[in-house]
């Protein structure tokens, strides 16, 4: 076959999606089916939140798995999940001190050997010199007050979270700093854009 000639001749049948492809001496292969139909295409919020959920599966926390994604101009800057610092043993090996002492959720953060998902995402940006000024955060859990203060100083302008967290200070801190915080709602919209405008910065 020379360059520019069609692969199939006129009247030659095409192979349906999912049907095996056979070649002499080769194992059978199949044409992969589309992952999603056009109708199932997620909006931007759902897209980034689903990525945050996947990130959360890397968590080594014994209490809850949390994932975070920092986004700017619809581009992912960094991801993070909660767990022990790099090089330290995971909580599955050491046990959870807060659990052993019966500390309720949302209290005595200083006893935890792990780093929160939002903090890890911010630290990834710091390590690689990526600016977070004007960015958004998607998180599978509402940030605690400690993370909220870090996010404010990092220039995060909008936070989209899924699960609620029992920290009464977070909402007040974000409101005073004029950081938008909203709970994720999967409404089925296609191509729904994040509320913050895409950045024009490089």
ChimeraX commands (.cxc) that place a marker at each C-alpha (Angstrom):
marker #1 position 0.00,0.00,0.00 radius 0.5
marker #1 position 1.37,3.39,-0.97 radius 0.5
marker #1 position 1.02,6.58,1.05 radius 0.5
marker #1 position -2.41,8.19,0.91 radius 0.5
marker #1 position -4.33,5.04,-0.07 radius 0.5
marker #1 position -7.39,4.15,2.05 radius 0.5
marker #1 position -7.01,1.29,4.49 radius 0.5
marker #1 position -10.37,-0.19,3.43 radius 0.5
marker #1 position -11.45,-0.69,-0.13 radius 0.5
marker #1 position -14.89,0.32,-1.35 radius 0.5
marker #1 position -17.52,-2.08,-0.11 radius 0.5
marker #1 position -15.18,-3.73,2.37 radius 0.5
marker #1 position -16.91,-4.27,5.74 radius 0.5
marker #1 position -15.72,-2.36,8.80 radius 0.5
marker #1 position -15.05,-4.07,12.12 radius 0.5
marker #1 position -17.62,-3.35,14.86 radius 0.5
marker #1 position -16.31,-1.95,18.13 radius 0.5
marker #1 position -15.51,-4.73,20.57 radius 0.5
marker #1 position -15.10,-7.41,17.87 radius 0.5
marker #1 position -11.86,-9.43,17.92 radius 0.5
marker #1 position -9.10,-8.55,15.46 radius 0.5
marker #1 position -7.35,-11.64,14.10 radius 0.5
marker #1 position -4.02,-11.78,12.28 radius 0.5
marker #1 position -2.20,-14.91,11.27 radius 0.5
marker #1 position 0.02,-16.06,14.11 radius 0.5
marker #1 position -1.01,-13.18,16.41 radius 0.5
marker #1 position -3.24,-13.29,19.49 radius 0.5
marker #1 position -6.74,-11.85,19.15 radius 0.5
marker #1 position -7.14,-8.17,19.99 radius 0.5
marker #1 position -10.19,-5.96,20.34 radius 0.5
marker #1 position -11.00,-2.35,19.51 radius 0.5
marker #1 position -11.60,-0.67,22.89 radius 0.5
marker #1 position -15.07,0.69,23.52 radius 0.5
marker #1 position -15.48,4.38,24.43 radius 0.5
marker #1 position -15.11,5.01,28.18 radius 0.5
marker #1 position -18.03,7.47,28.29 radius 0.5
marker #1 position -20.75,8.49,25.94 radius 0.5
marker #1 position -21.20,12.20,25.16 radius 0.5
marker #1 position -24.24,12.38,27.43 radius 0.5
marker #1 position -22.16,11.19,30.40 radius 0.5
marker #1 position -19.43,13.81,30.02 radius 0.5
marker #1 position -18.90,15.38,33.47 radius 0.5
marker #1 position -18.91,19.07,34.23 radius 0.5
marker #1 position -15.70,20.68,35.47 radius 0.5
marker #1 position -16.63,20.42,39.14 radius 0.5
marker #1 position -17.44,16.72,38.83 radius 0.5
marker #1 position -14.28,16.15,36.78 radius 0.5
marker #1 position -11.94,17.66,39.36 radius 0.5
marker #1 position -13.82,16.19,42.33 radius 0.5
marker #1 position -13.63,12.71,40.84 radius 0.5
marker #1 position -9.88,13.19,40.48 radius 0.5
marker #1 position -9.73,14.26,44.15 radius 0.5
marker #1 position -11.57,11.08,45.08 radius 0.5
marker #1 position -9.04,9.00,43.18 radius 0.5
marker #1 position -6.18,10.86,44.87 radius 0.5
marker #1 position -7.76,10.05,48.25 radius 0.5
marker #1 position -7.30,6.32,47.64 radius 0.5
marker #1 position -3.55,6.85,48.19 radius 0.5
marker #1 position -4.17,8.02,51.75 radius 0.5
marker #1 position -2.66,6.03,54.62 radius 0.5
marker #1 position -4.80,7.60,57.35 radius 0.5
marker #1 position -6.64,5.09,59.53 radius 0.5
marker #1 position -9.58,7.41,60.22 radius 0.5
marker #1 position -10.52,8.85,56.83 radius 0.5
marker #1 position -9.10,9.13,53.33 radius 0.5
marker #1 position -9.01,12.64,51.90 radius 0.5
marker #1 position -7.88,13.89,48.50 radius 0.5
marker #1 position -7.23,17.44,47.27 radius 0.5
marker #1 position -6.58,18.97,43.86 radius 0.5
marker #1 position -5.35,22.52,43.23 radius 0.5
marker #1 position -6.59,23.93,39.93 radius 0.5
marker #1 position -5.88,27.15,38.03 radius 0.5
marker #1 position -7.38,28.03,34.68 radius 0.5
marker #1 position -8.85,24.50,34.50 radius 0.5
marker #1 position -5.36,23.04,34.76 radius 0.5
marker #1 position -4.20,20.85,37.64 radius 0.5
marker #1 position -1.28,22.35,39.55 radius 0.5
marker #1 position -0.89,19.70,42.25 radius 0.5
marker #1 position -2.65,16.95,44.16 radius 0.5
marker #1 position -2.37,15.80,47.75 radius 0.5
marker #1 position -3.70,13.19,50.14 radius 0.5
marker #1 position -3.46,12.84,53.90 radius 0.5
marker #1 position -0.76,10.70,55.41 radius 0.5
marker #1 position 2.61,10.66,57.16 radius 0.5
marker #1 position 5.46,12.86,55.85 radius 0.5
marker #1 position 7.84,11.43,53.26 radius 0.5
marker #1 position 10.21,8.88,54.75 radius 0.5
marker #1 position 8.19,8.33,57.92 radius 0.5
marker #1 position 6.33,5.16,58.77 radius 0.5
marker #1 position 2.66,5.10,57.86 radius 0.5
marker #1 position -0.04,5.17,60.53 radius 0.5
marker #1 position -0.92,1.57,59.67 radius 0.5
marker #1 position 2.49,0.64,61.13 radius 0.5
marker #1 position 2.58,2.99,64.11 radius 0.5
marker #1 position -1.10,3.15,65.01 radius 0.5
marker #1 position -3.17,6.31,65.46 radius 0.5
marker #1 position -2.48,8.19,68.69 radius 0.5
marker #1 position -5.67,10.23,68.41 radius 0.5
marker #1 position -7.66,7.03,67.96 radius 0.5
marker #1 position -5.93,5.41,70.92 radius 0.5
marker #1 position -6.76,8.40,73.12 radius 0.5
marker #1 position -10.32,8.65,71.88 radius 0.5
marker #1 position -9.88,12.17,70.52 radius 0.5
marker #1 position -13.01,13.29,68.61 radius 0.5
marker #1 position -12.79,14.25,64.95 radius 0.5
marker #1 position -11.76,17.87,64.45 radius 0.5
marker #1 position -9.75,18.15,67.68 radius 0.5
marker #1 position -6.09,17.93,68.78 radius 0.5
marker #1 position -4.50,18.06,65.32 radius 0.5
marker #1 position -1.08,18.31,66.94 radius 0.5
marker #1 position -1.29,14.67,68.01 radius 0.5
marker #1 position -1.59,13.47,64.41 radius 0.5
marker #1 position 1.62,12.38,62.68 radius 0.5
marker #1 position 0.00,12.84,59.29 radius 0.5
marker #1 position -0.30,15.87,57.01 radius 0.5
marker #1 position -3.68,16.90,55.63 radius 0.5
marker #1 position -4.43,16.52,51.94 radius 0.5
marker #1 position -4.71,20.29,51.38 radius 0.5
marker #1 position -1.36,20.88,53.08 radius 0.5
marker #1 position 0.33,18.21,50.95 radius 0.5
marker #1 position -1.05,19.76,47.77 radius 0.5
marker #1 position 0.25,23.20,48.80 radius 0.5
marker #1 position 3.63,21.70,49.71 radius 0.5
marker #1 position 3.90,20.07,46.28 radius 0.5
marker #1 position 3.47,23.50,44.72 radius 0.5
marker #1 position 6.11,24.93,47.06 radius 0.5
marker #1 position 8.63,22.18,46.24 radius 0.5
marker #1 position 8.29,22.70,42.50 radius 0.5
marker #1 position 7.91,26.48,42.55 radius 0.5
marker #1 position 4.32,26.63,41.30 radius 0.5
marker #1 position 2.28,29.72,42.21 radius 0.5
marker #1 position -1.13,29.07,43.78 radius 0.5
marker #1 position -2.22,32.71,43.77 radius 0.5
marker #1 position -5.76,32.91,42.41 radius 0.5
marker #1 position -6.18,29.12,42.21 radius 0.5
marker #1 position -9.05,26.86,43.29 radius 0.5
marker #1 position -9.02,23.84,45.59 radius 0.5
marker #1 position -11.17,20.75,45.19 radius 0.5
marker #1 position -11.25,18.57,48.28 radius 0.5
marker #1 position -13.23,15.50,49.27 radius 0.5
marker #1 position -13.63,16.98,52.77 radius 0.5
marker #1 position -14.22,20.48,54.09 radius 0.5
marker #1 position -10.85,21.95,55.20 radius 0.5
marker #1 position -10.09,22.30,58.90 radius 0.5
marker #1 position -9.30,25.75,60.31 radius 0.5
marker #1 position -5.54,25.10,60.17 radius 0.5
marker #1 position -5.72,24.22,56.47 radius 0.5
marker #1 position -8.08,27.15,55.84 radius 0.5
marker #1 position -5.48,29.60,57.16 radius 0.5
marker #1 position -2.79,28.08,54.93 radius 0.5
marker #1 position -5.07,28.17,51.90 radius 0.5
marker #1 position -5.88,31.82,52.55 radius 0.5
marker #1 position -2.20,32.78,52.69 radius 0.5
marker #1 position -1.45,30.67,49.61 radius 0.5
marker #1 position -3.84,32.83,47.59 radius 0.5
marker #1 position -6.53,30.18,47.05 radius 0.5
marker #1 position -9.66,32.10,46.03 radius 0.5
marker #1 position -12.25,29.33,45.88 radius 0.5
marker #1 position -12.74,26.01,47.67 radius 0.5
marker #1 position -15.10,23.27,46.53 radius 0.5
marker #1 position -15.55,20.49,49.10 radius 0.5
marker #1 position -17.69,17.39,49.31 radius 0.5
marker #1 position -17.86,16.09,52.88 radius 0.5
marker #1 position -18.52,18.16,56.00 radius 0.5
marker #1 position -15.90,18.51,58.75 radius 0.5
marker #1 position -16.69,19.47,62.37 radius 0.5
marker #1 position -14.52,22.59,62.67 radius 0.5
marker #1 position -16.58,25.63,63.58 radius 0.5
marker #1 position -13.86,28.15,62.74 radius 0.5
marker #1 position -13.32,27.33,59.06 radius 0.5
marker #1 position -16.37,29.08,57.62 radius 0.5
marker #1 position -15.70,32.29,59.53 radius 0.5
marker #1 position -12.05,32.42,58.49 radius 0.5
marker #1 position -12.80,31.90,54.81 radius 0.5
marker #1 position -15.67,34.37,54.86 radius 0.5
marker #1 position -13.54,37.08,56.48 radius 0.5
marker #1 position -10.78,36.48,53.90 radius 0.5
marker #1 position -13.37,36.63,51.10 radius 0.5
marker #1 position -12.55,33.12,49.93 radius 0.5
marker #1 position -15.51,31.44,48.26 radius 0.5
marker #1 position -16.35,28.05,49.77 radius 0.5
marker #1 position -19.13,25.90,48.40 radius 0.5
marker #1 position -20.25,22.33,48.78 radius 0.5
marker #1 position -19.99,20.13,45.73 radius 0.5
marker #1 position -23.27,19.09,44.16 radius 0.5
marker #1 position -23.31,16.63,41.28 radius 0.5
marker #1 position -25.98,18.17,39.09 radius 0.5
marker #1 position -25.22,16.44,35.81 radius 0.5
marker #1 position -24.37,19.60,33.88 radius 0.5
marker #1 position -21.98,19.19,30.96 radius 0.5
marker #1 position -18.92,21.42,30.77 radius 0.5
marker #1 position -19.97,23.48,33.79 radius 0.5
marker #1 position -17.09,25.88,34.34 radius 0.5
marker #1 position -15.53,26.66,37.72 radius 0.5
marker #1 position -16.78,29.98,39.01 radius 0.5
marker #1 position -13.32,31.59,39.04 radius 0.5
marker #1 position -12.21,32.84,35.65 radius 0.5
marker #1 position -9.31,31.04,33.95 radius 0.5
marker #1 position -6.01,32.70,34.75 radius 0.5
marker #1 position -4.15,34.64,32.09 radius 0.5
marker #1 position -0.86,34.09,33.87 radius 0.5
marker #1 position 1.63,31.63,32.37 radius 0.5
marker link #1:1,2 radius 0.2
marker link #1:2,3 radius 0.2
marker link #1:3,4 radius 0.2
marker link #1:4,5 radius 0.2
marker link #1:5,6 radius 0.2
marker link #1:6,7 radius 0.2
marker link #1:7,8 radius 0.2
marker link #1:8,9 radius 0.2
marker link #1:9,10 radius 0.2
marker link #1:10,11 radius 0.2
marker link #1:11,12 radius 0.2
marker link #1:12,13 radius 0.2
marker link #1:13,14 radius 0.2
marker link #1:14,15 radius 0.2
marker link #1:15,16 radius 0.2
marker link #1:16,17 radius 0.2
marker link #1:17,18 radius 0.2
marker link #1:18,19 radius 0.2
marker link #1:19,20 radius 0.2
marker link #1:20,21 radius 0.2
marker link #1:21,22 radius 0.2
marker link #1:22,23 radius 0.2
marker link #1:23,24 radius 0.2
marker link #1:24,25 radius 0.2
marker link #1:25,26 radius 0.2
marker link #1:26,27 radius 0.2
marker link #1:27,28 radius 0.2
marker link #1:28,29 radius 0.2
marker link #1:29,30 radius 0.2
marker link #1:30,31 radius 0.2
marker link #1:31,32 radius 0.2
marker link #1:32,33 radius 0.2
marker link #1:33,34 radius 0.2
marker link #1:34,35 radius 0.2
marker link #1:35,36 radius 0.2
marker link #1:36,37 radius 0.2
marker link #1:37,38 radius 0.2
marker link #1:38,39 radius 0.2
marker link #1:39,40 radius 0.2
marker link #1:40,41 radius 0.2
marker link #1:41,42 radius 0.2
marker link #1:42,43 radius 0.2
marker link #1:43,44 radius 0.2
marker link #1:44,45 radius 0.2
marker link #1:45,46 radius 0.2
marker link #1:46,47 radius 0.2
marker link #1:47,48 radius 0.2
marker link #1:48,49 radius 0.2
marker link #1:49,50 radius 0.2
marker link #1:50,51 radius 0.2
marker link #1:51,52 radius 0.2
marker link #1:52,53 radius 0.2
marker link #1:53,54 radius 0.2
marker link #1:54,55 radius 0.2
marker link #1:55,56 radius 0.2
marker link #1:56,57 radius 0.2
marker link #1:57,58 radius 0.2
marker link #1:58,59 radius 0.2
marker link #1:59,60 radius 0.2
marker link #1:60,61 radius 0.2
marker link #1:61,62 radius 0.2
marker link #1:62,63 radius 0.2
marker link #1:63,64 radius 0.2
marker link #1:64,65 radius 0.2
marker link #1:65,66 radius 0.2
marker link #1:66,67 radius 0.2
marker link #1:67,68 radius 0.2
marker link #1:68,69 radius 0.2
marker link #1:69,70 radius 0.2
marker link #1:70,71 radius 0.2
marker link #1:71,72 radius 0.2
marker link #1:72,73 radius 0.2
marker link #1:73,74 radius 0.2
marker link #1:74,75 radius 0.2
marker link #1:75,76 radius 0.2
marker link #1:76,77 radius 0.2
marker link #1:77,78 radius 0.2
marker link #1:78,79 radius 0.2
marker link #1:79,80 radius 0.2
marker link #1:80,81 radius 0.2
marker link #1:81,82 radius 0.2
marker link #1:82,83 radius 0.2
marker link #1:83,84 radius 0.2
marker link #1:84,85 radius 0.2
marker link #1:85,86 radius 0.2
marker link #1:86,87 radius 0.2
marker link #1:87,88 radius 0.2
marker link #1:88,89 radius 0.2
marker link #1:89,90 radius 0.2
marker link #1:90,91 radius 0.2
marker link #1:91,92 radius 0.2
marker link #1:92,93 radius 0.2
marker link #1:93,94 radius 0.2
marker link #1:94,95 radius 0.2
marker link #1:95,96 radius 0.2
marker link #1:96,97 radius 0.2
marker link #1:97,98 radius 0.2
marker link #1:98,99 radius 0.2
marker link #1:99,100 radius 0.2
marker link #1:100,101 radius 0.2
marker link #1:101,102 radius 0.2
marker link #1:102,103 radius 0.2
marker link #1:103,104 radius 0.2
marker link #1:104,105 radius 0.2
marker link #1:105,106 radius 0.2
marker link #1:106,107 radius 0.2
marker link #1:107,108 radius 0.2
marker link #1:108,109 radius 0.2
marker link #1:109,110 radius 0.2
marker link #1:110,111 radius 0.2
marker link #1:111,112 radius 0.2
marker link #1:112,113 radius 0.2
marker link #1:113,114 radius 0.2
marker link #1:114,115 radius 0.2
marker link #1:115,116 radius 0.2
marker link #1:116,117 radius 0.2
marker link #1:117,118 radius 0.2
marker link #1:118,119 radius 0.2
marker link #1:119,120 radius 0.2
marker link #1:120,121 radius 0.2
marker link #1:121,122 radius 0.2
marker link #1:122,123 radius 0.2
marker link #1:123,124 radius 0.2
marker link #1:124,125 radius 0.2
marker link #1:125,126 radius 0.2
marker link #1:126,127 radius 0.2
marker link #1:127,128 radius 0.2
marker link #1:128,129 radius 0.2
marker link #1:129,130 radius 0.2
marker link #1:130,131 radius 0.2
marker link #1:131,132 radius 0.2
marker link #1:132,133 radius 0.2
marker link #1:133,134 radius 0.2
marker link #1:134,135 radius 0.2
marker link #1:135,136 radius 0.2
marker link #1:136,137 radius 0.2
marker link #1:137,138 radius 0.2
marker link #1:138,139 radius 0.2
marker link #1:139,140 radius 0.2
marker link #1:140,141 radius 0.2
marker link #1:141,142 radius 0.2
marker link #1:142,143 radius 0.2
marker link #1:143,144 radius 0.2
marker link #1:144,145 radius 0.2
marker link #1:145,146 radius 0.2
marker link #1:146,147 radius 0.2
marker link #1:147,148 radius 0.2
marker link #1:148,149 radius 0.2
marker link #1:149,150 radius 0.2
marker link #1:150,151 radius 0.2
marker link #1:151,152 radius 0.2
marker link #1:152,153 radius 0.2
marker link #1:153,154 radius 0.2
marker link #1:154,155 radius 0.2
marker link #1:155,156 radius 0.2
marker link #1:156,157 radius 0.2
marker link #1:157,158 radius 0.2
marker link #1:158,159 radius 0.2
marker link #1:159,160 radius 0.2
marker link #1:160,161 radius 0.2
marker link #1:161,162 radius 0.2
marker link #1:162,163 radius 0.2
marker link #1:163,164 radius 0.2
marker link #1:164,165 radius 0.2
marker link #1:165,166 radius 0.2
marker link #1:166,167 radius 0.2
marker link #1:167,168 radius 0.2
marker link #1:168,169 radius 0.2
marker link #1:169,170 radius 0.2
marker link #1:170,171 radius 0.2
marker link #1:171,172 radius 0.2
marker link #1:172,173 radius 0.2
marker link #1:173,174 radius 0.2
marker link #1:174,175 radius 0.2
marker link #1:175,176 radius 0.2
marker link #1:176,177 radius 0.2
marker link #1:177,178 radius 0.2
marker link #1:178,179 radius 0.2
marker link #1:179,180 radius 0.2
marker link #1:180,181 radius 0.2
marker link #1:181,182 radius 0.2
marker link #1:182,183 radius 0.2
marker link #1:183,184 radius 0.2
marker link #1:184,185 radius 0.2
marker link #1:185,186 radius 0.2
marker link #1:186,187 radius 0.2
marker link #1:187,188 radius 0.2
marker link #1:188,189 radius 0.2
marker link #1:189,190 radius 0.2
marker link #1:190,191 radius 0.2
marker link #1:191,192 radius 0.2
marker link #1:192,193 radius 0.2
marker link #1:193,194 radius 0.2
marker link #1:194,195 radius 0.2
marker link #1:195,196 radius 0.2
marker link #1:196,197 radius 0.2
marker link #1:197,198 radius 0.2
marker link #1:198,199 radius 0.2
marker link #1:199,200 radius 0.2
marker link #1:200,201 radius 0.2
marker link #1:201,202 radius 0.2
view
